[in-house]
Structures are given as structure tokens and as C-alpha cells.
Amino acid sequence: MKTNLLIFDLDGTLVDSRKDLATAVNLMRRHFKLPPLPLDTITGYVGNGVRLLVTRALQGTTIDINEALEVQAPLYRAHLYDETTLYPGVLEGLNRLHRDGHTLAVATNKPVDACVRILDHFEITPLFANVMGGGSTPNLKPDPEMIELIMGATGRTADVTWVIGDNYTDLECARRAGARSIFLNYGYGETGAETPTLRLDAFDELLRLFDGTRQ
């Protein structure tokens, strides 16, 4: 069976972290005596890194973003996985893909230390050959740097690399790295102007895709 390099986004792809992200954002806003924002509003701000998340959450105010980031960071780390969950099929699916010989990796715009803590919490870190996040490289997705570095570190080429995520940032970085992409419809991002190679409705559909019958 042909094996692939499967590079996963984190938020909206492997984990549903919306409630914990919203908790941290609203605690940060409370610090600055601002009212809370609805969950759906904060969810719409996710996907381009923590700085842009905080910037969007404070639009219309004169609060210094660097100060806000210093306030928000420990609040998020204190509530990193209070209500964060793996999406259905993720635990079983990752273990199956790993057993089948595929090389798994993570490339996320979430700060890499927070990413690793979440993966450790769910006891899935050993499944990944490489984990990269905010702070691992100078640039966040959609810059293809993370994807290219993971391909280099694992010795896999673009023709066997798939980037799997729920936002245009995942699709764009895949395209720019010469890899293929899968957009997961259940996430909370959007495709923007990008066109994924494939769209799937559920994580376990990856098993049928990479079982050797549709490659």
C-alpha cells in the first residue's frame, strides 16, 4: 500500500477548542472591562494565529494589542483543555493511519507549546513524526514554510503529501508547497478563494481515502 505524509491542522480539524478559546478571549476582555463576545463571533476570528485573534476580539477599542496578548496568553493556558474535545473518529482514525504506515504531522497557527500540551493531554503526541505551530517558524500559514520543513524533516515529497484542515490557510499553504489538500467540512473555517483537492464531511472518511483503494 502506498503511504503518505498527512499534515493536520489542529483547531477545527483534530480538536474542537472553540469554548476554551472563547473563555480565554472573554476573560481577557473582562480584564479590560469589556463585555463578553458570543461564541460564534469568537469562532469566526480563529485560524490565523493568536495575535490576529486578539486583534479581532478588540476591534473598535484603543487597547494595546501587545498588552492584551500578555493578558490573554496565561488565561488561555489556564483553560487549555477544560472543554476542548477530539472530534468524532479522530483518536481511532489517527491510530489506524499510523498503524497503516502513513507519516503523520501537525502544522497549526496555534502557539506550538499550547499545541503540544493539547496533544499530550489526549495522549496522541507519539503518533506524530513532527509538530509545528506558532513560534516554530517566522511565518504562519498560509506561508508554506511549515509544510516544506515537515516534508524535509520526514523525507517525504510533495507528491505524497496531503495537508488536512478546515481553513483557507491550510489549502493555500498546501498549494504553495505543491502538496494536495483536504478540507474538512465540519470545522469552523472557510475555503476563501482556495479550492481543495477533496472535501470530506467526517474524519473517518480519511480511512477509506487512504486505505489503498483511492490513491
C-alpha positions as CSV (number, residue, x, y, z in Angstrom):
1,M,0.0,0.0,0.0
2,K,1.2,3.5,-0.9
3,T,1.9,5.6,2.2
4,N,1.6,9.3,2.5
5,L,2.6,12.3,4.6
6,L,-0.6,13.6,6.3
7,I,-0.2,17.0,7.8
8,F,-3.1,18.0,10.1
9,D,-4.2,21.4,11.3
10,L,-5.3,21.3,15.0
11,D,-8.2,23.6,15.8
12,G,-11.3,22.7,13.8
13,T,-9.6,19.7,12.4
14,L,-8.4,17.4,15.2
15,V,-9.9,19.2,18.2
16,D,-13.0,21.4,18.8
17,S,-11.4,24.1,21.0
18,R,-14.0,26.8,20.5
19,K,-15.3,27.0,24.0
20,D,-11.8,27.2,25.6
21,L,-10.7,29.8,23.1
22,A,-13.8,31.9,23.8
23,T,-13.3,31.6,27.6
24,A,-9.7,33.0,27.3
25,V,-10.8,35.8,24.9
26,N,-13.7,36.8,27.2
27,L,-11.6,36.7,30.3
28,M,-9.1,38.9,28.5
29,R,-11.9,41.3,27.6
30,R,-13.2,41.2,31.2
31,H,-9.7,42.3,32.3
32,F,-10.1,45.4,30.2
33,K,-13.7,45.9,31.4
34,L,-15.3,44.9,28.1
35,P,-18.4,42.7,27.8
36,P,-18.1,39.1,26.5
37,L,-18.4,38.2,22.9
38,P,-20.7,35.4,21.6
39,L,-19.1,32.0,21.0
40,D,-19.9,32.2,17.3
41,T,-18.3,35.6,16.9
42,I,-15.0,34.4,18.5
43,T,-15.1,31.2,16.4
44,G,-15.1,33.4,13.3
45,Y,-11.9,35.0,14.5
46,V,-10.0,31.7,14.8
47,G,-7.5,30.4,12.3
48,N,-4.8,33.0,11.6
49,G,-2.9,32.9,14.9
50,V,-3.3,34.3,18.4
51,R,-2.3,37.8,17.5
52,L,-4.9,38.2,14.9
53,L,-7.5,36.5,17.2
54,V,-6.9,39.0,19.9
55,T,-6.8,41.9,17.4
56,R,-10.2,40.9,16.0
57,A,-11.6,40.5,19.5
58,L,-10.6,44.0,20.4
59,Q,-11.5,45.8,17.2
60,G,-13.2,49.1,17.9
61,T,-11.1,49.7,21.0
62,T,-7.8,51.5,21.6
63,I,-6.3,48.7,23.8
64,D,-2.7,48.0,23.0
65,I,-2.5,44.6,21.3
66,N,0.8,43.6,22.8
67,E,-0.5,44.3,26.3
68,A,-3.7,42.3,25.5
69,L,-1.6,39.4,24.3
70,E,0.3,39.3,27.6
71,V,-3.0,39.2,29.4
72,Q,-4.6,36.6,27.2
73,A,-1.7,34.1,27.0
74,P,-1.8,32.9,30.6
75,L,-5.6,32.9,30.6
76,Y,-5.7,30.5,27.6
77,R,-3.0,28.2,29.1
78,A,-5.0,28.0,32.3
79,H,-8.1,26.8,30.3
80,L,-6.4,25.0,27.5
81,Y,-8.5,21.8,27.5
82,D,-11.3,22.5,30.0
83,E,-13.9,21.8,27.3
84,T,-11.7,21.0,24.3
85,T,-12.5,17.6,22.8
86,L,-11.3,15.4,19.9
87,Y,-13.7,15.3,17.0
88,P,-15.5,12.0,16.5
89,G,-13.3,9.4,14.8
90,V,-10.0,11.3,15.4
91,L,-8.5,9.1,18.0
92,E,-9.3,5.8,16.2
93,G,-8.5,7.3,12.8
94,L,-5.1,8.6,13.7
95,N,-4.1,5.3,15.3
96,R,-5.3,3.4,12.2
97,L,-3.5,5.7,9.8
98,H,-0.3,5.4,11.9
99,R,-0.6,1.6,12.0
100,D,-1.0,1.6,8.3
101,G,2.4,3.3,7.9
102,H,1.4,6.8,7.0
103,T,3.6,9.6,8.4
104,L,1.5,12.0,10.5
105,A,2.4,15.6,11.4
106,V,0.7,18.7,12.7
107,A,1.1,22.2,11.4
108,T,-1.0,24.8,13.2
109,N,-1.1,28.5,13.8
110,K,-1.7,27.9,17.5
111,P,1.4,28.6,19.6
112,V,3.4,25.4,19.4
113,D,3.7,24.9,23.2
114,A,-0.1,25.0,23.6
115,C,-0.5,22.6,20.7
116,V,1.9,20.1,22.3
117,R,0.1,20.3,25.6
118,I,-3.2,19.5,23.9
119,L,-1.7,16.6,22.0
120,D,-0.1,15.3,25.3
121,H,-3.5,15.7,27.1
122,F,-5.1,13.4,24.6
123,E,-2.1,11.1,24.6
124,I,-1.7,11.3,20.8
125,T,1.7,13.1,20.6
126,P,3.7,9.8,19.8
127,L,1.6,9.4,16.6
128,F,3.1,12.4,15.0
129,A,6.6,12.5,13.4
130,N,6.7,16.3,13.6
131,V,4.6,19.0,15.3
132,M,4.9,22.7,14.3
133,G,3.0,25.7,15.4
134,G,3.2,29.4,16.0
135,G,6.7,30.2,17.0
136,S,8.2,27.2,15.2
137,T,8.8,29.3,12.1
138,P,9.0,33.0,11.4
139,N,5.8,32.9,9.4
140,L,2.4,31.3,10.0
141,K,0.2,29.6,7.5
142,P,-0.7,30.3,4.7
143,D,3.0,30.7,4.2
144,P,4.2,27.2,3.1
145,E,7.2,27.2,5.3
146,M,5.9,24.7,7.9
147,I,4.8,22.3,5.3
148,E,8.1,22.5,3.4
149,L,10.1,22.0,6.7
150,I,8.0,19.0,7.7
151,M,8.5,17.4,4.2
152,G,12.2,17.9,4.6
153,A,12.4,16.6,8.1
154,T,10.4,13.4,7.2
155,G,12.0,12.9,3.8
156,R,8.6,12.9,2.1
157,T,8.0,14.7,-1.2
158,A,5.1,16.9,-2.2
159,D,3.5,14.2,-4.5
160,V,2.8,12.1,-1.4
161,T,1.9,15.0,0.9
162,W,-1.6,16.0,2.0
163,V,-2.5,19.0,4.1
164,I,-5.7,18.4,6.0
165,G,-7.6,21.3,7.6
166,D,-10.6,23.4,7.9
167,N,-9.5,26.8,6.6
168,Y,-8.2,28.6,3.5
169,T,-4.8,28.9,5.3
170,D,-4.4,25.1,5.1
171,L,-5.4,25.0,1.5
172,E,-3.2,27.8,0.4
173,C,-0.1,26.6,2.2
174,A,-0.6,23.1,0.6
175,R,-1.0,24.6,-2.9
176,R,2.1,26.8,-2.5
177,A,4.1,23.8,-1.2
178,G,3.0,21.7,-4.2
179,A,1.0,19.3,-2.0
180,R,-2.6,18.2,-2.1
181,S,-5.3,19.3,0.3
182,I,-8.4,18.1,2.1
183,F,-11.0,20.5,3.5
184,L,-13.0,19.1,6.4
185,N,-16.5,20.5,6.3
186,Y,-17.2,20.0,10.0
187,G,-14.6,22.6,11.0
188,Y,-15.1,26.3,11.7
189,G,-13.0,27.8,8.9
190,E,-13.8,28.6,5.3
191,T,-12.2,27.9,1.9
192,G,-12.0,31.5,0.9
193,A,-10.6,31.7,-2.7
194,E,-8.9,28.3,-2.4
195,T,-10.1,25.1,-4.0
196,P,-9.2,21.9,-2.0
197,T,-8.2,18.7,-3.8
198,L,-11.0,17.0,-1.8
199,R,-13.7,17.8,0.7
200,L,-14.8,15.4,3.4
201,D,-17.6,15.5,5.9
202,A,-16.2,13.3,8.7
203,F,-12.7,12.4,9.9
204,D,-13.3,8.7,9.4
205,E,-13.7,9.2,5.7
206,L,-9.9,9.6,5.7
207,L,-9.6,5.9,6.4
208,R,-11.4,5.0,3.3
209,L,-9.4,7.5,1.3
210,F,-6.0,6.2,2.5
211,D,-6.7,2.5,2.7
212,G,-5.0,1.9,-0.7
213,T,-8.2,2.0,-2.8
214,R,-8.4,5.7,-3.7
215,Q,-4.8,7.0,-4.2
